[in-house]
Every structure is written in C-alpha cells, then in structure tokens.
Amino acid sequence: MNGNSQPLLELLETILQHTEGLLSLLERENQILVNRQPEYLEELAKEKLRIVTELNRLTKLQDEFLQSNNLPAGKRGLQAWTDGIELPKTEKNNLLSLWDKVRQTTEQCQTMNETNAITIERLALHVNRSLDILRGVTNRANSIYGPNGHQTGQAESKSLASV
C-alpha cells in the first residue's frame, strides 16, 4: 500500500507539543504545591483542562486516521500502518521515533501527575491535622471504624485553652 505519512507526522508532532506543554504545566503545578501557593492552582487547572481536551481531540483524530486505513488505534495501528505502506525507511523511523517520544512524554506526565497527587494528599492530611488541633480533637488514631470504613466511635476532645 502506498501512503502519505505527512498528515500523520504533523498530527504526531502536534500531539507531542501538547503533551510537552502538559508536562510543563504539571511541573509548574508541582512547584506551586511545594511552595504552597494555592492562589495559582485555579488558573493552572483551567489551562490543564484546555490542553487535555485538545489532546483528547488530537488522539481521536489519530485513531480515526488509523481506523480509516482499517487498522487498530494506538501504537499497534501505527506500527501496522508504517509496516504496510511504501515509505522510505527514514520516514518510517521518524514516525516511530516521534511516536516513542509521545509515549515517553506521556509516561512522564503520568509520573508527575501521581507525584502531584501524593503532594496534595500530604498537604490535605496536614491541613486536617491542623484543623483537628484547632477543634481540640486528639487521638485520631484510636478512632473506631466499621466495616464500611465510616467512623463509628468518637475521638477524644480536649480544649486548647481554659477560660
């Protein structure tokens, strides 16, 4: 089968640019979290949503391109397409190399997103512990939880100061 790889090449380049942009946003989010600057998170979340929405659209276009050539979506379809068309070897290698860069950057995004989730979880735990202290709740570890995971016992409470 003869093929024109230019549309797919351009699409993969655009996907890579957006994926790199997402990675940059996730790295910035990490710095915001580490520096405890929550005032910047809302705008960053809007930008992340915009990029993820565009990545979803681009991925759908890629899958449609492959499926229009009777191939499966994703790397399997891309590999089958490059194997089945008459392209110079360097052009095929460029396509596969670009796909690998997209995959690697996507994995980096996943790792950074997981790191940020852990940071958020730790910050939330710190905030909850601080609030417990302000409320006079102590000894949370001795709270009793039922089989459904809901608290069934009452935590001990102490005043911070007496009047």
N, C-alpha and C positions, 0 to 999 in steps of 0.2 A: 504494500500500500504506500502511495506517495502521500506526503504530508507537509503542511506548512507549520513549523513549530513556533513561528513568531507570535501568534496570539497567546499561546500557552506560556511562552517565555515571558512576554510582557505581563501576563497575569501573575505568574510566579514572582516576578520582580516586585510588583505592586504588593502582593501578599507579604513578601519579605520586608518591604519598607514599613508596612503597617505593624507587622509582628515586632520588628525592631523598635518601633515607636511605642508599642505596648510594653516592651521590656524596659524601655527608658522610663515610662510612667510608673511601672512597678518599682523600679529602683528609687525613683523620687518619692514614691509613697513610703518606702522603707525608711528613707531619711526623715520624712515628716513624722513617722511613727516613733522612730528612735529619738528624735529631737522634741517629741511631744508638742507638736504644732497642729492640733486638730482643726484649726481655722482654715487650713489649706486643703483638707480632705474632700470637702463637698465639690469644689471646682475640679479637683483631680478625678473624683468619681464620675463626674459628667463627661470628662474627656476620655476616661477608660471606656465608658459605655459607648461613646461615639466610635472609638476605634474597634471595639469588639463587634459592634453592629456592622461596621464596614467589613471586618474580617469574615464575619458570617456570610455576608453578601458575596464577597470575593470567592470564598470557598465553595459556595453554591454554584457560582459561575464555572469554577474549575471542574466541579463534579459534573455539571451539565455538559461541558465540553467533552469530557471523557465518555460520558454516557451517550452522547450524540455519535460517538465513534464505537458504540457497542462495547464499552469497556467499563469495568467497575470503578468506583470512586476511589480516591486516595492514591497512595504510593503504588499499590498493585496495578491500578489502571494506568498510572503514569509510566511505570516500568513496561507494561504491556504495550502501551502506545509507542514509546521510544523504540522498543524491540521490533515492533511491527511496521514501522514506517521507514522509508528510504531517506535517511538524513546522513550528512557527513558525521563521522564518529565524534568529532569535536563538538558538534552541535548537540548530539545526544548526551555527551558527557557534561556539557554546560547545563542542559536541562536537569539532569540527575544531580549535579552538584548544587544547583540552585535549590532543588527540592530538599536536599540534605541540609542546606543552610536554613531553610524554612523550618524543617523538623527540629534541628538543634536549637534554634532560637525559640521555638515553641516550648521545648523542654525547659529552657532557661526561664521562660515566663512562668511555667508551671511551678518550678522550684522557688522562684521569687515570690509567687503568689502564696505558696504554702508557708514560706518564711514570714510573710506579712500577716498571714492568718494566725500563726503562732504568737507573733508580737502583739497582735490585737487581743488575743486570748489572755496573754500575760498582763497586758495593761488593764483589761476588764477585771481580772482577778484582783489586781492591786486596788483598783477603784472600789470594788465590792468589799474588800477587806477594810479599806479606809472608811467606807460608809458604815460598816458594821461597828467599827470602833466609835464613830460619832454617834451611832444609835445606842451604844452601850451593850451591844451583843458580843459575847465572848464564847469561847469554847465551841466553835462551829464544828470542829472535828468530831465532837460527841453527839451531834445531831443524829436522830434516828430516821432512816429512810425505809420506806416499804418496798415491796417487790416491784412496784411500778415506778420507782425512782423518786417519788414525791416524799417530801419531809413529813414525818408523822409525829415526831417529838418536837418539843420546844427547846430552843437553845437558851442557855443561861444568859441573863442580862444583868449588867452592872452599870451603875451611873459613873460618869466620868468625874463628876464633882458633886459634893453635897452642899446644900444651902443651909 
